[in-house]
């Protein structure tokens, strides 16, 4: 009988708590450790922290304790965008200690080749030291902008342009730092925030575009970043806080790869704080891939189709894409393993899950 793969959970936030529940119920996985950041979580059972009841695994803030554990893989679900350098350092220490890593923490790590500086070299060196593999994943980016277009591409004789859109209402998203400080919701339209900068757009979208281009055998000439905002015509209360009238309540931002002089590959996010905001923009809940070419095609993937919280469902999908990657990443040769290197990530065992 095959032994379950031993898994460590790193962070128990919006994505990590779903990952804990999924690993705990998966017959081929065993949760053996958990890293948390807050004093009120440290020393508690991680199952109780994540709302599934005690499972016999106590969470710790001690990184050295985590490094000392025997484990096959670490699910690294920290909010790495707040400090990508620290996240890469964590991941490299884990890899060098002999643990494979699947990460949702830093978008650029979906395709480390896209990172500025020696990030890819650092990851490869850590993988070589620990004889381990690293994989960056997610849902968008991390699935919609990479897996869907690559899967579709085998049907085309020619692609003139390909646009991936995320359409989401963030009213129930409770991470104020991301909404207000990074994205600029609740700010005046001309107030500078990180998302006004093309370099920040590159952090979010350069990786999937470079991965797509390499996967499709194309070379990128340059990138173009665009951002538009819509303001609230009345105060709005959202889970993360309060939006004043006249401040940003919706935005659409895109990053485009120019190939052979034309806008060939685009990733665009259309994000609202309420379905009634910016009614003239495209609406929906999920992701859409639109291809102009031969043949022409549009693929739409809706989430929360039974009225669930779409942001929470998105976090669940993010967690599951990482959980299902554990086995193929553990089986892969040492080194950075992107979607271009791994087999198709499938939901092995999902049909046998009990209905909750």
C-alpha positions, 0 to 999 in steps of 0.5 A, a space after each residue: 500500500 502506498 504511503 500518503 504524501 506528507 504535507 505541511 500547510 504554510 499560512 491559514 488565510 483565505 486560501 490556506 484554510 481551504 487547503 487544510 480541509 482538502 488535505 485532511 480529507 484526501 486519502 493520498 495526503 497527510 497533514 503533518 505540520 502548519 505554519 501560522 503568523 499570528 500569536 492567537 493561532 500559534 499553539 492551536 490545532 490547525 483544524 480548529 483554526 480552519 473550522 473543521 475541528 481538531 485533527 491533531 496537528 498543532 500550528 507553530 510560528 517557528 520556521 525552524 520547527 517547520 524546516 525540521 519536519 519530515 515532509 514531502 511537500 509544503 503548500 505555501 499559501 502566504 500573502 507573498 505579494 506584500 513582500 515577494 523577496 521574503 517569500 522567495 527566501 522562505 521557499 528557497 529554505 524549504 526547497 533546500 531542506 528537502 521539501 517540494 513546494 507548491 506556491 500560490 503566494 507570488 504571481 510572478 513565480 508561476 513563471 519565474 523566468 518573468 522575475 527581475 533579478 536572479 529569482 529563477 537562479 535562486 530557486 533552481 539552486 535551492 531545488 538542486 540542493 534539496 533535490 526538490 521541485 517548485 511549482 507556482 500556481 493559482 486560479 487567475 493568474 494560475 489557471 484561467 490565463 495559462 491552462 485554459 488558453 494552452 488547452 484551447 490552443 490545440 484547436 487553432 490553425 491561427 490566433 490573431 488575438 487572445 484575451 483572458 478576462 477575470 470578472 469578479 465582485 470583491 464586495 465580500 473580499 475581506 483583505 483590506 490591504 489588497 483592496 485599498 492600499 494596493 488596488 486603490 478602491 476607496 481612493 480618489 481616481 487621481 490618487 497614486 496607488 501601486 496599481 497605477 504603476 505599469 511595473 505593478 501590472 507586470 508583477 501580476 500579469 507578465 508571468 502568464 503572458 510570457 508562459 503563454 508566449 513560450 508555450 505557443 512558440 512566440 516572441 514578445 516585442 513589448 508589453 502595454 499596461 492600461 487601467 481605468 476606474 469607475 467611481 461610486 455614485 453613493 457610499 458603499 459598505 463592503 466586507 473590508 470597509 467603507 467606500 465613499 461617494 466619488 471614490 474608486 468602486 470599480 476598475 479594469 486593468 490589463 496587460 498586453 503582450 505585443 507580438 509581431 507588432 500587434 496586441 496578441 495576448 491580453 490579460 484583463 481584470 474587471 473588478 467591482 465592489 457591487 454588481 451595480 457599479 460600472 454597468 457599461 463594463 462587461 459583467 459576470 462571475 468568473 473568467 472568459 477567454 476570447 480568441 480571434 483567429 481560425 477558428 474564432 472561439 469564446 470559452 466562459 467559465 462561471 463560478 459560484 453558479 448557485 449563488 455562493 460567495 464568488 470570492 470565497 469560491 475563487 479562494 477554494 479553487 485556488 487552494 484545490 489547484 495547489 492541492 491537486 498539484 502536490 502529487 505531480 510536483 513530488 513525482 517531477 524531476 528536481 527544479 522549477 516545474 511550470 505548467 509547460 513542464 508538468 502533466 495536466 493537473 487533474 482532480 484525482 479522487 474528486 468523484 469519491 468525495 462525500 457530499 457536504 
